[in-house]
Amino acid sequence: MTMEPWNLRVDDSRKEDTVATFIIFCEDEVSEPIYLRSFSVPGKVKITAVADQKQNWVNLSNAIADCIKNDLLEPYNGSYRIKAGTTTNIWSAYDRDMENEIVDEYVTTKDSIFSTAIQTSNNIGIKVAWSNDAFELWILLHFESVPHGTRLHRNYIYRRLTQIMKSIPNQSQEMSRITGSAAFDYKIHFKKRTNFTLHVLPLLTPERRNVAIANAISLEIYFNEHTLYHERNPCTMVHHLVKELTAFQ
């Protein structure tokens, strides 16, 4: 896929007034890139959210290829690492997306792919805002906490978001028309570009974001550092990326 130039800067130091630059390789085409681009601040934070970069190894491979193309990686010990002096913040954002709600029917080979892709990214220096099971867990945490230690499939997350959106007070006439329908389903209706932008994004206020960060931290510390990444469910690392994005605002 063809991407616009990033105007990247490689230097040994960053002046205080330098624009913070983020390149984020997003799994999906709607929720992640729209949400993350919303943190852009002219003159302070520049965000390039590259959409539709897929899961795990595919996402990482795309990130590596474009970083090589733009001279952000250098060879190191038979692999790559972020080039010394690079001030651009490079992230990948992708999900586990379990194949089945029934634990015994998970595809374990994809578990190992998820975990090893994250570890490889860390070794290279590309940070990963991963979610297990889906990015929408981060959205849900703005409104409520979730059970610790009980694996949650994304269908649970979508069901809860459907119920929550239906109960939001003081909805606009258009949002009420959508959520008031008996057929309303968050995944079907609010993972569309216009609806997510108009009806979901405005609900993710700084106050709710603070709640989401606290909820995400609670999930993160439930697991110890020796727990395999794919076993950390429910869990999300999106709060680490969000905290970096908002630090420059």
N, C-alpha and C positions, 0 to 999 in steps of 0.2 A: 504494500500500500504506500502511496506517496504522501509524505508529510511536509508541512511547511517548515522552513528553516527555523531553528530555535534561538538564534543569536546567542549562542552559548559563550560563556566567559570562563577562561581558565587562568588563574592567577595564584600567586602565593599568599595573598591576603585579601580580606574583604573589608572595604570601608563601611563605616556605619550607615552611610546613606545609600549603599548599593542596593538595588532591587533584589529581593530574594527570589530565586528562580527555581521552580519545581517542574519536573517532568514526571508524570504519573501514567503508567501503562495500566489501563483499566480493562477488566474482563468484559463488562457489558457495554451496551451502546447508549444507555439512558441514565439510570439512577446514579451510578458512580461518577461518570464524567460531569454530569450537570451539577451534582452536589459539590464535588471538589472544585469545580471552576467558580462556584459561588464565593469562594474565599479569596478570589483575586482582588487586589487593591491597587489601582493605578499608582505607579511610582513607588510602591512598597513590595507587593507580592505579585509575581507573574507566574501563572499556572498553565502549563500545557498538559491537558488530560487527553491522552491518546485512547480513543474508544475501541471496543471490539477486539481486544488483544487476547482473548480466550483465557483458559485456565492453566495453572501450574507450569509445566515445562514449556508449553507453547507461549505463554505470556513471558516467561523468563527468556526464552530464545528470541522473541521479538524485541524485548528490551535490550538484550546483549547486541543483537544485530544493529539496532539503531544507535546505540551508544558507541559501537565501534565506528560506524559511519560518521558520527559527529565528534570523533576523537576524544571520547570521554573514558574509554577503557584502555588499559595497557596490558601486555602479556606479563604473567607472573606465575612462576612455579607450574608451568604447563597449562595454565588456565588464564584467567583475566582478573583484574581488580580495577576499581575506580582510579583513574589517573591522578597522581599526586598534584595537589593544587586546584583540583576541580571544586568550584563553589556551587555548582548546580546540584540540587537535591534530587536524587533519582529514586523513584518508588515504583513498585508494582502493587496492584490491588486485585486480588482474586479470591475465590471461594473454594471450599471443599466440594459442595454440591453432592451430597450422598445420593447414591443411586436408588435407595429404597428406605422407607420408614422402618422396616423390620430389620433390627440389628443383625440378625443372622444372615441377611441377604446383602450386606455391604460387599462391595468389590474391594477386597483387601489390597490388590495390586495398585489400585488408585490411591489407597491410603498411603502407601510407601512413596508413590510419586509426589503426592501433596507434601509430605514431610521432607523428602530429599530436595525438592525444588526450593523450599524455604531455606533449608540449610545452605544450599549452593548459592542462593541469592545473598545470604548473609556473608558467605566467604568472599564473594566478589565485591560486596559493598553496596549492593542494591537492596534497599529496605523494602519490606513486604508488609502491607496493610491487609493481612489475610483475615478471612472470616470463616468460621466453621459453625453453622453450615452455609450461611449466605450473608451478603452485605446487608440485607434487610434486617439482620439481627441488630446492627448498629442503629438503624432507624427505630426499631422497636424499643431499644434501650432509652430513647428519649422520653418514652411514655411509661415504662414500667421495667422492673427487674425481671429476670427469668430464673428458673430453678438451676441451682449449681449441681454439676456432676451427673445430670440426667441428659443423655444425648437428645438434642432437638433437631429434627429434620426441618428443612426450610418450609415445608407445608404447614407446620405448627406456627412458624413465624408469620407466614402470610395470613393464616386464619386469625391470629391475634390482631394483626394490623388491620384486617378487614373489620373486625369488631370495634376496634378503637376509632377508626376513621368514621364509622357510622355514628359514633357517640360524641364526636367533636362538637362543642357548642358553638353557636353563632356562625354557622357555616354560610358561605355565600350561596346565592340562589343556584348557581351552576353546580357547586360542590354538593349541595343538598340534593339536587336532581340526580346526580350520579350515585351518591351513597345511599339515597333513599330507595333505590331500585332493589327489588328482591334478588336481582341477578348480580348485584355489586360484589366484586371480588378485587382485593387490592392488587394481586398479581396481574389480573387481566386489565383493570382500568387505570391503576396508578403507576404502572411501569411504562406508561406511554409518555413521550417527551412533554407534550403540552400539559397533561394532567399532573405529572410529577412536579413540573415547574410552578404551575398555578396553585395547586392544592396541597402538596406535601411540603415542598421546600419552605414556604412561609411559616409552617408549624415548627420547624426545627430552629427555634429561637436560641439565642445565647443562653438563656436560663435553662431551657430543656437540654441544650448541649452539655451544660455542666452536669446535669443529672445523668446523661448518657455516659459521660466520661467516668463518673463515679461508679456507675453500674458496670462499665467495661473493666475498670480496674479491679472491681470485686471478683469478676469472672476470671480475670487473668491471674490473680494471686491465689486462686483456688488450686491451680495446678502448679506443681513444682517444676524446676528447670529440666528434670530428667524425663518428664512426660513427653512422649512423642507428639509432634504437632497435630497429627490427625486425630489423636485421642483427646485433645483439648476441645471439648465440645460440651456445652456451648461456650464459645469464646470468639473474640474479635480483637484485632490490633489496630483498627481504624483510628482509635483515639490517639495513638501515638502520632500518626500523620496529621490529624486535626490539630493537635497541640502544637506541632511544628508550624503548621500553616497560620495559626492564629497568633503565634509568638511575634510575628513581624507586623501585625496590624496595629 
